[in-house]
Amino acid sequence: MAEILIGEVIDYFAKVGVVALRLTGSLKVGDRIKIKGGEHEFEQEVESIQIDRNPVESADDGDEAGIKVSERAHKGNKVYLVN
């Protein structure tokens, strides 16, 4: 499967299981992503995206967006779109 770098984790909110991302590519609800950092990585489908706490269907290069994640992530982890 091809992986395309689309952003980086800029914060992780453990209590709600959400990451804040700074995007360098496009992301939409339903996309499959992989979050990698060090030896830890995981894949998941994007179920929702928020920008400024408002739900959106997609986000683009330059946006800072929040998504719910199934596992812990860390600042600096890279986010890839998985095809």
FIDRENMAR-363506 format. One record per residue (C-alpha): residue number from 1; residue in three letters; x, y, z. Coordinates in steps of 0.5 Angstrom, whole numbers. Layout:
N
+-----+-----+-------+-------+-------+
!   k !   r !    xx !    yy !    zz !
+-----+-----+-------+-------+-------+
! NUM ! ala !     X !     Y !     Z !
...
+-----+-----+-------+-------+-------+
REM end
This chain:
83
+-----+-----+-------+-------+-------+
!   k !   r !    xx !    yy !    zz !
+-----+-----+-------+-------+-------+
!   1 ! met !     0 !     0 !     0 !
!   2 ! ala !     2 !     7 !    -2 !
!   3 ! glu !     3 !    12 !     4 !
!   4 ! ile !     3 !    20 !     3 !
!   5 ! leu !     6 !    24 !     8 !
!   6 ! ile !     0 !    29 !    10 !
!   7 ! gly !     2 !    32 !    16 !
!   8 ! glu !     4 !    32 !    23 !
!   9 ! val !     1 !    31 !    30 !
!  10 ! ile !     2 !    38 !    34 !
!  11 ! asp !    -1 !    36 !    40 !
!  12 ! tyr !    -5 !    30 !    43 !
!  13 ! phe !   -11 !    31 !    48 !
!  14 ! ala !   -11 !    24 !    52 !
!  15 ! lys !   -17 !    25 !    56 !
!  16 ! val !   -21 !    25 !    50 !
!  17 ! gly !   -17 !    21 !    45 !
!  18 ! val !   -16 !    27 !    40 !
!  19 ! val !   -10 !    29 !    36 !
!  20 ! ala !    -9 !    36 !    33 !
!  21 ! leu !    -6 !    36 !    26 !
!  22 ! arg !    -2 !    41 !    22 !
!  23 ! leu !    -4 !    39 !    15 !
!  24 ! thr !     1 !    39 !     9 !
!  25 ! gly !    -4 !    35 !     5 !
!  26 ! ser !   -11 !    34 !     4 !
!  27 ! leu !   -15 !    30 !     9 !
!  28 ! lys !   -23 !    28 !     9 !
!  29 ! val !   -28 !    24 !    13 !
!  30 ! gly !   -27 !    16 !    11 !
!  31 ! asp !   -20 !    17 !     9 !
!  32 ! arg !   -15 !    11 !    12 !
!  33 ! ile !    -9 !    14 !    16 !
!  34 ! lys !    -3 !    12 !    19 !
!  35 ! ile !     1 !    15 !    25 !
!  36 ! lys !     8 !    14 !    26 !
!  37 ! gly !    13 !    16 !    31 !
!  38 ! gly !    19 !    12 !    33 !
!  39 ! glu !    17 !     5 !    33 !
!  40 ! his !    10 !     6 !    35 !
!  41 ! glu !     5 !     6 !    29 !
!  42 ! phe !    -2 !     5 !    28 !
!  43 ! glu !    -8 !     5 !    22 !
!  44 ! gln !   -15 !     8 !    23 !
!  45 ! glu !   -20 !    11 !    19 !
!  46 ! val !   -22 !    18 !    20 !
!  47 ! glu !   -29 !    18 !    23 !
!  48 ! ser !   -29 !    26 !    24 !
!  49 ! ile !   -25 !    32 !    23 !
!  50 ! gln !   -26 !    39 !    27 !
!  51 ! ile !   -23 !    45 !    25 !
!  52 ! asp !   -24 !    51 !    31 !
!  53 ! arg !   -28 !    46 !    34 !
!  54 ! asn !   -33 !    46 !    28 !
!  55 ! pro !   -34 !    39 !    25 !
!  56 ! val !   -32 !    39 !    17 !
!  57 ! glu !   -32 !    34 !    12 !
!  58 ! ser !   -25 !    35 !    10 !
!  59 ! ala !   -19 !    39 !    11 !
!  60 ! asp !   -13 !    42 !     7 !
!  61 ! asp !    -6 !    44 !     7 !
!  62 ! gly !    -4 !    49 !    12 !
!  63 ! asp !   -10 !    47 !    16 !
!  64 ! glu !   -10 !    45 !    23 !
!  65 ! ala !   -15 !    40 !    25 !
!  66 ! gly !   -17 !    35 !    30 !
!  67 ! ile !   -19 !    28 !    30 !
!  68 ! lys !   -21 !    23 !    34 !
!  69 ! val !   -16 !    17 !    35 !
!  70 ! ser !   -16 !    10 !    37 !
!  71 ! glu !    -9 !    10 !    40 !
!  72 ! arg !    -4 !    15 !    44 !
!  73 ! ala !     0 !    19 !    39 !
!  74 ! his !     6 !    24 !    41 !
!  75 ! lys !     8 !    31 !    38 !
!  76 ! gly !    12 !    30 !    32 !
!  77 ! asn !     9 !    24 !    30 !
!  78 ! lys !     8 !    24 !    22 !
!  79 ! val !     1 !    23 !    19 !
!  80 ! tyr !     0 !    19 !    13 !
!  81 ! leu !    -5 !    18 !     8 !
!  82 ! val !    -6 !    10 !     6 !
!  83 ! asn !    -8 !     8 !    -1 !
+-----+-----+-------+-------+-------+
REM end
